[in-house]
Amino acid sequence: MSKKLLMGNEAIALGAMRAGVSIVTGYPGTPSTEVLETVAKHNDGSIYVEWSVNEKVALEVAAGGAYAGARVMVTMKQVGLNVASDPLMSLNYVGVKGGMVIVVADDPGPISSQTEQDTRHFGKFAKLAVFDPSTPEEAYTMIADAFDYSEKYGAPVLFRPTTRVCHSCADVEMLEGIPRKTPEGFVKDSRWVIFPRLAYANHIKIEDNLKAMSDDFSQYQNNILIGSGSRGIATGGVSYAYTCEAIGDSPAGCKLLKVSAMPFPQKLALEFLHGLDEVLVVEELDPVIEDELIALCGLNNIKVEIKGKRTGHIKNAGENTVDSVSSAIRAFLGEDVQDMPAPELPPLPVRPPVLCAGCPHRASFFAVKEATKGLNAVFSGDIGCYTLGNAMPLDMVDTCLCMGGGITVAQGLNRVEPDRINFAFVGDSTFFHTGIPGIINAVYNQSDIIVAVLDNSTTAMTGNQPHPGLGRTMMGSISDKISIYNVVAALNVSKIIRVNPFDLKQAKEAVASVIKEKGVRVIIFEAPCIAVSKGKGRYSVDNLKCSGCKVCINKLGCPAIEIDMGKAKINPILCTGCGVCANVCGIGAMRGEGL
């Protein structure tokens, strides 16, 4: 056996391939994205891999494969599960034949998400098993267990790595592959059609399975009970790794319960609670293990004091860290927390997220801002790089809710204040994800909004994945490009304009022209992301002409422009030659080189 240094997401992917997965679908979303990309990278052609247009579609495609007996995996981040929740809630009632693992990466912090959402709640809500790996090494082997349990109970299971597991690296021992089963194929049966009577019967079966799984997980190898004493620590996920760093693998004077799979292993937990006076629960996001222990104590009249998030002993938001967990455990065990003062570290530099130098979105926002000067306009944003348009000096995102939400929020705003101008910004990948229904709704209900599609030819925020508008798939094949213009035209909007945002004069004229119209108007700003196509030339500043007025900085906020000795200066390493600054400078101090 050999070892490989793997990121957690790579370990999950290779573990799934080892387990004989046949179909992998998903939608890119940090911190989950590399799982599917790793499968595609190592695919020998025997696995079907796709970036689906959204998470709901991904889950339904995979469900079809599981109906036919194939092992399937779906990948997404925690907010993506909201999009997939409709089929998910029904899928457990219908069941699957092949193993189905839904990888949902949670993002405590949140580091790159709208919310701190705990997928363990979704598991309980949808009555599904949840696997919660604590390290990349464990994730590699655990995902094979997840497939096994899915097939044993004929139900999908959730696999919940968190950001630190997804993106940390470890030496992972590569194991022999599990022979892939040949799918039986789809067998026609009434079980695949969800009807109320069938759902009722299956609900009874699901409840029985939950009890059986709880007993199963009380013996599961990754649910661990060690140690002895009158105090106990219960934990799971990456918090288990932090706990081990604080107290070691064999804690002295206390019991340690690790919960890696749920439904909650009640029999194991009862054994853990026996003889204890108090318990500290260390977990991230929500008090899931804590609440289960409290309920178990209540049901069994066990008098043990449970401490955790609800009692303020563990913080109730953000990530846990080795330091925060160590501090909480030392205090719980009666050790002087001040014995190990944290080292004094220099303050980190303030580095707010900004649009990249040369980003076409900056030019698009600026064109709209210039064209709407003095007008009573509201700008509804969306999820993606262009959310950063909210930062000064652009200040062009007034609302941001969820994928595709900008288009529909704008419609609601317009109903309350019909005299205001309502812009909705949406990216090209998000347009395909959930933007189209919003435009249909606007046309159907005769809304008065302007939709700005920011088409930069990639899914930029999550690492430049392809989407239906590019004509490339994750299987390496070339497909027909889905034209955003043609899709919008088919929806009977009142006006469509395509424009290059770097042609600032033409872009401002385009915006001004649609403002004069009524109904649903669409501007498609078309220019590639700098990660897709970087300019060849650069701009520099003529010091003799520059007056130091800072208009270029105060209007654009481009990170390539700085002030040096009272004059504007362009960083040649960052500049991509987009030329927007030259259009903004009123005295001609910006000059192009090699364009």
Stockholm file with secondary structure:
# STOCKHOLM 1.0

chainA/1-595         MSKKLLMGNEAIALGAMRAGVSIVTGYPGTPSTEVLETVAKHNDGSIYVEWSVNEKVALEVAAGGAYAGARVMVTMKQVGLNVASDPLMSLNYVGVKGGMVIVVADDPGPISSQTEQDTRHFGKFAKLAVFDPSTPEEAYTMIADAFDYSEKYGAPVLFRPTTRVCHSCADVEMLEGIPRKTPEGFVKDSRWVIFPRLAYANHIKIEDNLKAMSDDFSQYQNNILIGSGSRGIATGGVSYAYTCEAIGDSPAGCKLLKVSAMPFPQKLALEFLHGLDEVLVVEELDPVIEDELIALCGLNNIKVEIKGKRTGHIKNAGENTVDSVSSAIRAFLGEDVQDMPAPELPPLPVRPPVLCAGCPHRASFFAVKEATKGLNAVFSGDIGCYTLGNAMPLDMVDTCLCMGGGITVAQGLNRVEPDRINFAFVGDSTFFHTGIPGIINAVYNQSDIIVAVLDNSTTAMTGNQPHPGLGRTMMGSISDKISIYNVVAALNVSKIIRVNPFDLKQAKEAVASVIKEKGVRVIIFEAPCIAVSKGKGRYSVDNLKCSGCKVCINKLGCPAIEIDMGKAKINPILCTGCGVCANVCGIGAMRGEGL
#=GR chainA/1-595 SS CCEEEEEHHHHHHHHHHHTTCCEEEECCCTTTHHHHHHHHHHCCSSSEEEECSSHHHHHHHHHHHHHTTCCEEEEEEHHHHHHHHHHHHHHHHHCCSSCEEEEEEBCSSCSSSSCCCCHHHHHHHHTCCEECCSSHHHHHHHHHHHHHHHHHHTSCEEECCBHHHHHCEEEEECCCCCCCCCCCCCCCCGGGSCCHHHHHHHHHHHHHHHHHHHHHHTSCTTSEEEECSSEEEEECTHHHHHHHHHHCSSCSSEEEEECCEESCCHHHHHHHHTTCSEEEEECSSSCHHHHHHHHHHHHTTCCCEEESTTTTSSCSSSCCCHHHHHHHHHHHTTCCGGGSCCCCCCCCCCCCCCCCTTCHHHHHHHHHHHHTTTSCEEEECCSSGGGGGGSTTTCCCSBCCSTTHHHHHHHHHHHHCTTSEEEEEEEHHHIIIIIHHHHHHHHHTTCCEEEEEEECSSBTTTTCBCCTTTTBCTTSCBCCCCCHHHHHHHTTCSEEEEECTTSHHHHHHHHHHHHTSCSEEEEEEECCCTTTCCCSCEEEECTTTCCCCCHHHHHHCCTTEEEETTEEEECTTTCCCCCHHHHHCTTCCEEEECC
#=GC SS_cons         CCEEEEEHHHHHHHHHHHTTCCEEEECCCTTTHHHHHHHHHHCCSSSEEEECSSHHHHHHHHHHHHHTTCCEEEEEEHHHHHHHHHHHHHHHHHCCSSCEEEEEEBCSSCSSSSCCCCHHHHHHHHTCCEECCSSHHHHHHHHHHHHHHHHHHTSCEEECCBHHHHHCEEEEECCCCCCCCCCCCCCCCGGGSCCHHHHHHHHHHHHHHHHHHHHHHTSCTTSEEEECSSEEEEECTHHHHHHHHHHCSSCSSEEEEECCEESCCHHHHHHHHTTCSEEEEECSSSCHHHHHHHHHHHHTTCCCEEESTTTTSSCSSSCCCHHHHHHHHHHHTTCCGGGSCCCCCCCCCCCCCCCCTTCHHHHHHHHHHHHTTTSCEEEECCSSGGGGGGSTTTCCCSBCCSTTHHHHHHHHHHHHCTTSEEEEEEEHHHIIIIIHHHHHHHHHTTCCEEEEEEECSSBTTTTCBCCTTTTBCTTSCBCCCCCHHHHHHHTTCSEEEEECTTSHHHHHHHHHHHHTSCSEEEEEEECCCTTTCCCSCEEEECTTTCCCCCHHHHHHCCTTEEEETTEEEECTTTCCCCCHHHHHCTTCCEEEECC
//
